[in-house]
């Protein structure tokens, strides 16, 4: 009985250590404040109207489209929910932590989708982050060395973007 308790305690301690190491992969969320302007609002509204989760060949990786119509609807709803929450705010200051929290909620909504669909959801959410003008980390994603980030920014460019101020064409 004592051996079982010791093994259980050791397993619990090891699991806690692994979880702690995993959490350290994620950067601290930004404390930035940006201004929601009419121009940013118009861009977000165009992104909201866009038919999302379609196949594309934007670099660095292409996307084959959502795995199922239900997955497409769930992921689209998650992305549009973030856009709607941002657009519901009045023009003026927007806190990074507020948007980061919305991004985290959206990613939890797509947790069980295929990896490619979750990754595309994250790409849309990063577009929102860049459209708003944040430069530091969302705190919701961990990246390896393969993900290049523009100088002065903590998140990689979304697919199709050529620079932080040069987004892909958004076609509603």
Beta strands, then each sheet from edge to edge (+ up, - down):
strand 1: 33-36
strand 2: 92-95
sheet 1: 1+ 2-
end
